[in-house]
Amino acid sequence: MKPAPHVRANLTDDGLVILDIDKGSIYSANSVAARIWQMLMDGKSEQDAVETVAQEFNAPRDVVEKDAKDFIASLWEKELVVEA
């Protein structure tokens, strides 16, 4: 998975900002979603991202997994990512 050609993303101390240039839309996400985004863009699997985020944020794995799936589904739905 990688950002779609019309997408620009910026990681900040507060999370993630995604700009869809074609649609003129801006999306923001919290620091957990930002970490998931970062790992996916680095080529890690969804499961690797879930495991790492659960450990780093000391969060229940099942909660992180559900949230990660929802976040990733929204990226696909909004056409913000494409296959790598």
C-alpha positions in Angstrom: 0.0 0.0 0.0 1.2 3.5 -0.8 -0.4 7.0 -1.0 -2.4 7.6 -4.2 -0.6 9.9 -6.7 -3.0 12.7 -5.8 -2.4 12.4 -2.0 0.0 14.3 0.2 0.5 13.2 3.8 2.3 14.8 6.7 3.1 13.3 10.0 3.0 15.8 12.9 3.5 15.6 16.6 -0.3 15.5 16.9 -1.0 12.8 14.3 -1.5 12.7 10.6 -2.8 15.2 8.0 -3.8 13.9 4.5 -4.5 16.2 1.6 -6.4 14.8 -1.4 -5.4 17.3 -4.1 -7.9 16.2 -6.7 -10.9 16.5 -4.4 -9.6 19.4 -2.3 -10.2 17.4 0.9 -8.2 17.4 4.0 -8.3 14.6 6.6 -6.7 14.4 10.0 -6.0 11.4 12.2 -4.7 10.9 15.7 -1.3 9.7 16.7 -2.3 6.0 16.7 -3.6 6.2 13.1 -0.5 8.2 12.2 1.7 5.3 13.5 -0.3 2.8 11.5 0.0 4.9 8.4 3.7 5.3 8.9 4.2 1.5 9.3 2.0 0.7 6.3 3.9 3.2 4.1 7.1 1.6 5.3 5.9 -1.7 3.8 4.9 -3.4 7.1 1.8 -5.6 7.1 -1.4 -4.7 8.8 -0.7 -7.3 11.5 2.8 -6.0 12.1 1.3 -2.5 12.6 -1.3 -3.8 15.0 1.2 -5.7 17.1 3.6 -2.7 17.2 0.9 -0.1 18.0 -0.6 -2.3 20.7 2.8 -2.5 22.4 3.8 1.1 21.9 0.5 2.5 23.1 -0.1 -0.2 25.7 -3.5 -0.8 24.2 -5.5 -4.0 23.9 -4.7 -5.8 20.7 -8.3 -6.5 19.8 -9.2 -2.8 20.1 -6.1 -1.8 18.0 -7.0 -4.4 15.4 -10.5 -3.2 15.0 -9.5 0.5 14.8 -6.7 -0.3 12.3 -9.1 -2.2 10.1 -11.6 0.7 10.2 -8.8 3.2 9.5 -7.4 1.2 6.6 -10.9 0.6 5.1 -11.6 4.4 5.2 -8.3 5.0 3.3 -9.4 2.6 0.6 -12.9 4.0 0.5 -11.7 7.6 0.1 -9.2 6.4 -2.5 -6.3 7.8 -0.6 -4.1 4.7 -1.1 -3.3 2.3 -3.9 -1.5 -1.0 -4.1 2.3 -0.7 -3.8 
